[in-house]
Each structure stands twice: as structure tokens, then as C-alpha cells.
């Protein structure tokens, strides 16, 4: 089994992220150096902007909407009952996602100077595009009549699976930021 420095060298050889270490990966330069998630200036901007609070409120709201919708979608797939409620819940979840993405872009612009793909959140933003694409595909399927209702609900579940992975990426980054702020290695 590969691990440690051997695996690091293999990954480094094929890594295609344009931001390298600024995306949170380590590099060797007179020992190991880890770029903090936020520079001091970025941290100050993050703490000063009201968009940080907006993101902090919208993220758990979106998660609650996701859980309710997930239950309704699974109920429909298992029982065949509650299609309208499931459809409405996925639309509400998608609108909530659009809201958090738009406000997140504004937050990223204020903190990092870029609306998307700032080095600190590059891979999270890349995966967010997949999440948006899947949710938008569901809306297209629903409103344009693509596929039957079971296909549409399975498409919603695929969008939700991608959302869970993406949410995990952001939770991991928040954990890294907290550890770094405490002076502990991330």
C-alpha cells in the first residue's frame, strides 16, 4: 500500500491544479510549509464583511431544506405518494442552492478578490459547478418534461449526493481554518 512521501510524489506528478500550494497543498521549501487558508488581510476582510454572516445563516438553512427534501424524494420513490411535495421541495432546495452560490460568490470576491475559483477554495468551487449543473438539470427535466418522474427523482438524488460531497469539502475547509487559527497543523 502506498502512503506518505511516495504517494505525495505520485500525486504531485499528476496534479493539475493551477494554484498549487495556494489551494492548500503542501510543498517542500526548506522543510514543510503550509499556506494558511486565509492571509491576515483576507481573514480581516472575512471577519468584516456581512456576507460571512449571510453564508453562516444560509448554509444550515440549506442543509435543513436538503434533509426535508431528501425525505420527501425517498418517500415518493418508496411509496409512489407525495410527488408534488417532492417536486416542490427539490425546486426550493435548488433555489436555496442558487442563493447560497450567488452570495458565496460575492463573499469570495470581497475576501479573495475573485468571484469564483479563488486559490483557497478552488476545488470546492469546481465541485460546486457540478452540484449546480445537476440541480439545474433537475429543473430542466421537471419543467421541460425530460424523463418520467422516477428519472427526475433519481436525478435529484444524484444532485443531492454531489451536494453532500461538496458540503463536506466546505466543512473540511472550515475545520482547517479553525485549526490554523489556533496555531495547530491542519
Backbone as CSV, one residue per row, in Angstrom:
resi,resn,N_x,N_y,N_z,CA_x,CA_y,CA_z,C_x,C_y,C_z
1,UNK,0.844,-1.184,0.000,0.000,0.000,0.000,0.886,1.243,0.000
2,UNK,0.537,2.181,-0.855,1.306,3.419,-0.948,0.838,4.402,0.102
3,UNK,1.772,5.092,0.700,1.409,6.129,1.660,2.558,7.102,1.816
4,UNK,2.285,8.174,2.517,3.304,9.144,2.860,3.976,9.781,1.668
5,UNK,5.300,9.932,1.753,6.050,10.650,0.727,5.930,10.019,-0.665
6,UNK,5.823,8.705,-0.749,5.713,8.045,-2.058,4.423,8.474,-2.737
7,UNK,3.318,8.390,-2.011,2.034,8.798,-2.569,2.026,10.293,-2.882
8,UNK,2.620,11.096,-2.021,2.706,12.543,-2.271,3.431,12.837,-3.580
9,UNK,4.518,12.134,-3.849,5.271,12.352,-5.094,4.454,11.939,-6.310
10,UNK,3.710,10.845,-6.207,2.888,10.392,-7.333,1.792,11.418,-7.619
11,UNK,1.126,11.885,-6.567,0.063,12.877,-6.751,0.640,14.168,-7.313
12,UNK,1.771,14.608,-6.798,2.397,15.841,-7.285,2.740,15.750,-8.767
13,UNK,3.079,14.557,-9.232,3.454,14.389,-10.634,2.276,14.586,-11.578
14,UNK,1.046,14.317,-11.111,-0.112,14.432,-11.993,-1.063,15.544,-11.569
15,UNK,-0.731,16.278,-10.539,-1.595,17.337,-10.032,-1.738,18.422,-11.081
16,UNK,-2.985,18.757,-11.420,-3.203,19.753,-12.465,-3.826,21.041,-11.943
17,UNK,-3.928,21.204,-10.648,-4.500,22.428,-10.105,-3.595,23.606,-10.447
18,UNK,-4.153,24.643,-11.050,-3.317,25.778,-11.448,-2.790,26.601,-10.275
19,UNK,-3.293,26.347,-9.077,-2.906,27.168,-7.947,-1.963,26.466,-6.980
20,UNK,-1.629,25.218,-7.244,-0.658,24.503,-6.430,-0.844,24.656,-4.948
21,UNK,0.189,25.104,-4.286,0.164,25.165,-2.824,-0.855,26.155,-2.291
22,UNK,-1.224,27.154,-3.064,-2.207,28.106,-2.569,-3.599,27.490,-2.497
23,UNK,-3.776,26.310,-3.086,-5.051,25.601,-2.967,-5.060,24.721,-1.728
24,UNK,-4.011,24.838,-0.914,-3.997,24.153,0.363,-3.079,22.952,0.427
25,UNK,-2.359,22.667,-0.648,-1.457,21.524,-0.617,-0.092,21.939,-0.110
26,UNK,0.644,20.984,0.362,1.961,21.241,0.945,3.046,21.180,-0.115
27,UNK,4.130,21.829,0.166,5.296,21.738,-0.696,6.535,21.813,0.172
28,UNK,7.647,21.419,-0.404,8.900,21.456,0.343,9.670,22.712,-0.049
29,UNK,10.037,23.468,0.942,10.850,24.651,0.733,11.517,24.916,2.072
30,UNK,12.722,24.390,2.220,13.428,24.431,3.494,12.528,23.852,4.586
31,UNK,12.072,22.641,4.371,11.150,21.985,5.293,9.730,22.107,4.769
32,UNK,8.798,21.616,5.518,7.402,21.654,5.083,6.772,23.001,5.418
33,UNK,6.102,23.567,4.429,5.423,24.842,4.605,3.967,24.645,4.195
34,UNK,3.061,25.132,5.010,1.642,25.050,4.678,1.111,26.469,4.567
35,UNK,0.552,26.786,3.414,-0.049,28.105,3.243,-1.344,28.133,4.034
36,UNK,-1.531,29.125,4.880,-2.792,29.210,5.617,-3.952,29.438,4.652
37,UNK,-5.120,29.010,5.066,-6.303,29.176,4.235,-6.556,30.653,3.939
38,UNK,-6.337,31.494,4.943,-6.514,32.934,4.787,-5.222,33.645,5.154
39,UNK,-4.850,34.639,4.347,-3.786,35.531,4.784,-4.381,36.427,5.870
40,UNK,-3.558,37.179,6.532,-4.059,38.071,7.576,-5.060,39.073,6.998
41,UNK,-4.754,39.623,5.811,-5.654,40.592,5.184,-6.979,39.942,4.796
42,UNK,-6.907,38.717,4.251,-8.132,38.002,3.877,-8.982,37.684,5.106
43,UNK,-8.338,37.283,6.192,-9.060,36.980,7.426,-9.772,38.229,7.944
44,UNK,-9.082,39.372,7.882,-9.706,40.620,8.327,-10.909,40.976,7.451
45,UNK,-10.765,40.810,6.129,-11.891,41.077,5.225,-13.031,40.097,5.487
46,UNK,-12.694,38.824,5.710,-13.709,37.798,6.006,-14.494,38.173,7.251
47,UNK,-13.784,38.596,8.287,-14.439,38.917,9.554,-15.232,40.220,9.483
48,UNK,-14.882,41.117,8.568,-15.532,42.423,8.488,-16.767,42.432,7.589
49,UNK,-16.855,41.500,6.655,-17.952,41.562,5.689,-19.231,40.924,6.240
50,UNK,-20.371,41.544,5.966,-21.639,40.934,6.387,-21.947,39.651,5.610
51,UNK,-21.276,39.443,4.477,-21.522,38.235,3.680,-21.078,36.973,4.411
52,UNK,-20.167,37.104,5.363,-19.773,35.944,6.168,-20.957,35.478,7.011
53,UNK,-21.667,36.411,7.615,-22.857,36.069,8.394,-23.945,35.485,7.491
54,UNK,-24.120,36.076,6.315,-25.119,35.566,5.370,-24.817,34.104,5.038
55,UNK,-23.563,33.803,4.740,-23.176,32.415,4.441,-23.389,31.519,5.660
56,UNK,-23.078,32.045,6.830,-23.242,31.264,8.049,-24.695,30.947,8.363
57,UNK,-25.605,31.782,7.914,-27.041,31.532,8.105,-27.580,30.636,6.997
58,UNK,-27.202,30.930,5.762,-27.738,30.167,4.631,-27.286,28.707,4.611
59,UNK,-26.069,28.427,5.034,-25.570,27.048,4.965,-26.427,26.084,5.793
60,UNK,-26.709,26.370,7.070,-27.566,25.428,7.803,-29.016,25.428,7.308
61,UNK,-29.512,26.579,6.837,-30.869,26.614,6.271,-30.936,25.685,5.067
62,UNK,-29.930,25.796,4.186,-29.907,24.929,3.006,-29.839,23.457,3.415
63,UNK,-29.083,23.149,4.470,-28.967,21.763,4.902,-30.298,21.234,5.421
64,UNK,-31.042,22.051,6.156,-32.363,21.633,6.641,-33.311,21.416,5.461
65,UNK,-33.298,22.333,4.494,-34.126,22.186,3.300,-33.751,20.889,2.578
66,UNK,-32.460,20.614,2.483,-31.981,19.376,1.864,-32.535,18.151,2.586
67,UNK,-32.444,18.134,3.925,-32.912,16.960,4.681,-34.408,16.724,4.482
68,UNK,-35.202,17.787,4.539,-36.651,17.654,4.327,-36.920,17.141,2.916
69,UNK,-36.260,17.748,1.944,-36.467,17.342,0.553,-36.016,15.906,0.317
70,UNK,-34.889,15.535,0.878,-34.403,14.163,0.740,-35.455,13.179,1.258
71,UNK,-36.027,13.480,2.409,-37.074,12.618,2.956,-38.271,12.513,2.029
72,UNK,-38.682,13.639,1.453,-39.836,13.633,0.546,-39.542,12.872,-0.744
73,UNK,-38.340,13.037,-1.282,-37.963,12.323,-2.507,-37.911,10.824,-2.250
74,UNK,-37.274,10.424,-1.162,-37.185,8.997,-0.837,-38.575,8.428,-0.574
75,UNK,-39.431,9.186,0.123,-40.805,8.736,0.358,-41.513,8.481,-0.965
76,UNK,-41.373,9.421,-1.914,-42.026,9.223,-3.207,-41.488,7.979,-3.920
77,UNK,-40.185,7.815,-3.932,-39.600,6.666,-4.620,-40.006,5.340,-3.977
78,UNK,-40.195,5.337,-2.664,-40.562,4.102,-1.967,-42.059,3.807,-2.017
79,UNK,-42.884,4.848,-1.983,-44.330,4.628,-1.874,-45.111,5.049,-3.105
80,UNK,-44.532,5.892,-3.944,-45.281,6.431,-5.073,-46.222,7.554,-4.672
81,UNK,-46.166,7.964,-3.418,-47.042,9.014,-2.889,-46.240,10.296,-2.666
82,UNK,-46.908,11.429,-2.802,-46.283,12.707,-2.459,-45.396,13.293,-3.547
83,UNK,-45.720,13.022,-4.805,-44.895,13.527,-5.903,-44.825,15.054,-5.898
84,UNK,-45.962,15.721,-5.771,-45.964,17.181,-5.832,-45.100,17.774,-4.725
85,UNK,-45.233,17.261,-3.515,-44.427,17.759,-2.391,-42.941,17.529,-2.660
86,UNK,-42.598,16.374,-3.201,-41.198,16.082,-3.506,-40.676,17.038,-4.575
87,UNK,-41.472,17.267,-5.619,-41.043,18.172,-6.692,-40.845,19.591,-6.162
88,UNK,-41.794,20.083,-5.393,-41.686,21.437,-4.836,-40.456,21.534,-3.938
89,UNK,-40.215,20.491,-3.145,-39.073,20.534,-2.225,-37.745,20.587,-2.975
90,UNK,-37.656,19.898,-4.103,-36.408,19.935,-4.880,-36.237,21.307,-5.524
91,UNK,-37.322,21.899,-5.968,-37.253,23.255,-6.527,-36.806,24.239,-5.448
92,UNK,-37.373,24.132,-4.253,-36.977,25.019,-3.147,-35.501,24.790,-2.804
93,UNK,-35.079,23.529,-2.754,-33.663,23.218,-2.471,-32.773,23.852,-3.538
94,UNK,-33.174,23.762,-4.796,-32.367,24.320,-5.887,-32.301,25.840,-5.792
95,UNK,-33.415,26.484,-5.487,-33.405,27.941,-5.327,-32.543,28.355,-4.139
96,UNK,-32.574,27.563,-3.075,-31.714,27.833,-1.923,-30.252,27.690,-2.320
97,UNK,-29.956,26.668,-3.117,-28.584,26.474,-3.609,-28.144,27.672,-4.454
98,UNK,-28.980,28.112,-5.379,-28.633,29.285,-6.195,-28.350,30.496,-5.300
99,UNK,-29.174,30.687,-4.279,-28.994,31.821,-3.374,-27.649,31.747,-2.661
100,UNK,-27.319,30.579,-2.118,-26.057,30.464,-1.388,-24.869,30.552,-2.346
101,UNK,-25.033,30.118,-3.578,-23.940,30.232,-4.548,-23.709,31.684,-4.945
102,UNK,-24.777,32.419,-5.182,-24.620,33.828,-5.571,-24.012,34.632,-4.423
103,UNK,-24.537,34.453,-3.230,-23.985,35.189,-2.093,-22.571,34.704,-1.763
104,UNK,-22.301,33.420,-2.013,-20.946,32.892,-1.810,-19.951,33.502,-2.778
105,UNK,-20.398,33.731,-4.011,-19.522,34.398,-4.988,-19.204,35.821,-4.549
106,UNK,-20.207,36.505,-4.021,-19.978,37.864,-3.533,-19.004,37.822,-2.358
107,UNK,-19.208,36.879,-1.430,-18.311,36.717,-0.279,-16.884,36.453,-0.754
108,UNK,-16.742,35.555,-1.720,-15.408,35.210,-2.221,-14.745,36.422,-2.880
109,UNK,-15.525,37.242,-3.567,-14.998,38.453,-4.193,-14.493,39.431,-3.133
110,UNK,-15.270,39.607,-2.069,-14.881,40.533,-1.004,-13.616,40.042,-0.301
111,UNK,-13.572,38.739,-0.001,-12.461,38.203,0.786,-11.213,37.973,-0.061
112,UNK,-11.382,37.374,-1.248,-10.236,36.952,-2.057,-10.026,37.752,-3.336
113,UNK,-10.986,38.613,-3.695,-10.825,39.408,-4.904,-11.257,38.699,-6.182
114,UNK,-11.881,37.531,-6.067,-12.370,36.780,-7.228,-13.759,36.250,-6.903
115,UNK,-14.636,36.279,-7.902,-15.979,35.764,-7.673,-16.008,34.247,-7.533
116,UNK,-15.128,33.577,-8.195,-15.063,32.116,-8.145,-13.622,31.674,-8.335
117,UNK,-13.345,30.476,-7.895,-12.062,29.810,-8.107,-10.875,30.530,-7.469
118,UNK,-11.128,31.192,-6.344,-10.010,31.725,-5.568,-9.166,30.538,-5.124
119,UNK,-7.856,30.691,-5.080,-6.995,29.546,-4.758,-7.403,28.777,-3.498
120,UNK,-7.836,29.468,-2.460,-8.172,28.793,-1.204,-9.387,27.873,-1.333
121,UNK,-10.270,28.160,-2.289,-11.485,27.361,-2.448,-11.637,26.842,-3.885
122,UNK,-10.524,26.665,-4.569,-10.565,26.266,-5.976,-11.349,24.970,-6.183
123,UNK,-10.973,23.893,-5.499,-11.607,22.592,-5.737,-13.041,22.553,-5.226
124,UNK,-13.333,23.281,-4.185,-14.700,23.361,-3.710,-15.578,24.045,-4.749
125,UNK,-15.050,25.102,-5.366,-15.798,25.798,-6.415,-15.964,24.934,-7.657
126,UNK,-14.948,24.188,-8.011,-15.053,23.281,-9.161,-16.184,22.283,-8.923
127,UNK,-16.194,21.669,-7.755,-17.239,20.680,-7.467,-18.608,21.348,-7.333
128,UNK,-18.629,22.592,-6.867,-19.895,23.331,-6.789,-20.527,23.484,-8.170
129,UNK,-19.709,23.592,-9.202,-20.237,23.703,-10.556,-20.985,22.422,-10.948
130,UNK,-20.462,21.268,-10.542,-21.159,20.002,-10.783,-22.482,19.971,-10.024
131,UNK,-22.452,20.406,-8.779,-23.670,20.435,-7.966,-24.715,21.331,-8.638
132,UNK,-24.298,22.509,-9.073,-25.222,23.413,-9.771,-25.750,22.796,-11.056
133,UNK,-24.873,22.151,-11.808,-25.289,21.537,-13.076,-26.340,20.456,-12.838
134,UNK,-26.142,19.630,-11.824,-27.104,18.565,-11.548,-28.445,19.125,-11.064
135,UNK,-28.409,20.120,-10.197,-29.656,20.730,-9.743,-30.384,21.410,-10.904
136,UNK,-29.624,22.091,-11.759,-30.225,22.762,-12.912,-30.781,21.738,-13.899
137,UNK,-30.090,20.616,-14.058,-30.596,19.540,-14.924,-31.931,19.024,-14.388
138,UNK,-32.051,18.936,-13.062,-33.335,18.516,-12.490,-34.432,19.510,-12.877
139,UNK,-34.155,20.809,-12.738,-35.161,21.806,-13.112,-35.536,21.673,-14.583
140,UNK,-34.531,21.461,-15.435,-34.811,21.259,-16.855,-35.682,20.041,-17.080
141,UNK,-35.353,18.944,-16.404,-36.138,17.726,-16.554,-37.573,17.940,-16.080
142,UNK,-37.723,18.621,-14.958,-39.059,18.854,-14.407,-39.895,19.757,-15.317
143,UNK,-39.336,20.900,-15.683,-40.125,21.888,-16.414,-40.224,21.610,-17.915
144,UNK,-39.286,20.842,-18.459,-39.348,20.525,-19.886,-39.840,19.101,-20.144
145,UNK,-40.120,18.387,-19.063,-40.682,17.053,-19.202,-39.698,15.990,-19.648
146,UNK,-38.438,16.163,-19.340,-37.449,15.141,-19.703,-37.572,13.956,-18.758
147,UNK,-37.747,12.784,-19.301,-37.821,11.572,-18.483,-39.102,11.506,-17.671
148,UNK,-39.326,10.346,-17.073,-40.500,10.198,-16.214,-40.167,10.685,-14.806
149,UNK,-41.150,10.626,-13.919,-40.954,11.165,-12.580,-39.888,10.400,-11.802
150,UNK,-39.775,9.093,-12.027,-38.732,8.334,-11.329,-37.344,8.788,-11.783
151,UNK,-37.171,9.005,-13.080,-35.890,9.519,-13.581,-35.581,10.865,-12.927
152,UNK,-36.574,11.731,-12.865,-36.374,13.054,-12.295,-35.990,12.975,-10.818
153,UNK,-36.637,12.091,-10.085,-36.309,11.951,-8.657,-34.915,11.349,-8.468
154,UNK,-34.529,10.430,-9.328,-33.170,9.874,-9.237,-32.133,10.934,-9.613
155,UNK,-32.483,11.798,-10.553,-31.600,12.920,-10.893,-31.459,13.856,-9.681
156,UNK,-32.552,14.095,-8.981,-32.488,14.907,-7.764,-31.587,14.240,-6.733
157,UNK,-31.688,12.926,-6.587,-30.822,12.225,-5.635,-29.353,12.316,-6.038
158,UNK,-29.064,12.268,-7.336,-27.677,12.442,-7.796,-27.185,13.848,-7.444
159,UNK,-28.050,14.843,-7.648,-27.695,16.215,-7.279,-27.449,16.311,-5.778
160,UNK,-28.250,15.619,-5.000,-28.103,15.648,-3.548,-26.824,14.945,-3.098
161,UNK,-26.477,13.861,-3.761,-25.221,13.171,-3.416,-24.037,14.096,-3.678
162,UNK,-24.054,14.789,-4.801,-22.978,15.741,-5.107,-22.966,16.878,-4.083
163,UNK,-24.149,17.333,-3.678,-24.248,18.389,-2.670,-23.611,17.952,-1.352
164,UNK,-23.868,16.717,-0.932,-23.309,16.223,0.334,-21.780,16.213,0.269
165,UNK,-21.230,15.759,-0.850,-19.770,15.760,-1.018,-19.237,17.186,-0.959
166,UNK,-19.896,18.097,-1.668,-19.460,19.495,-1.695,-19.573,20.139,-0.326
167,UNK,-20.643,19.865,0.388,-20.795,20.399,1.745,-19.672,19.872,2.635
168,UNK,-19.312,18.598,2.451,-18.200,18.020,3.206,-16.889,18.737,2.919
169,UNK,-16.683,19.109,1.652,-15.474,19.862,1.305,-15.409,21.177,2.083
170,UNK,-16.528,21.888,2.142,-16.541,23.171,2.834,-16.397,23.000,4.340
171,UNK,-17.018,21.970,4.909,-16.864,21.716,6.344,-15.405,21.406,6.657
172,UNK,-14.765,20.637,5.801,-13.338,20.313,5.980,-12.505,21.602,5.954
173,UNK,-12.781,22.498,5.005,-12.045,23.757,4.925,-12.265,24.606,6.180
174,UNK,-13.495,24.638,6.682,-13.761,25.385,7.917,-12.970,24.797,9.074
175,UNK,-12.897,23.486,9.130,-12.110,22.828,10.177,-10.633,23.197,10.049
176,UNK,-10.107,23.167,8.820,-8.716,23.552,8.589,-8.466,24.987,9.038
177,UNK,-9.385,25.876,8.707,-9.226,27.288,9.078,-9.211,27.445,10.594
178,UNK,-10.073,26.719,11.280,-10.103,26.803,12.753,-8.809,26.279,13.335
179,UNK,-8.328,25.150,12.828,-7.061,24.598,13.328,-5.914,25.555,13.089
180,UNK,-5.866,26.155,11.895,-4.815,27.103,11.581,-4.908,28.340,12.484
181,UNK,-6.117,28.793,12.753,-6.289,29.959,13.615,-5.812,29.670,15.036
182,UNK,-5.905,28.414,15.435,-5.438,28.009,16.766,-3.941,27.688,16.786
183,UNK,-3.312,27.782,15.602,-1.893,27.520,15.506,-1.552,26.039,15.448
184,UNK,-2.568,25.200,15.186,-2.329,23.766,15.084,-2.254,23.393,13.618
185,UNK,-1.491,22.353,13.262,-1.412,21.945,11.868,-2.746,21.408,11.372
186,UNK,-3.062,21.774,10.153,-4.333,21.327,9.567,-4.189,19.961,8.948
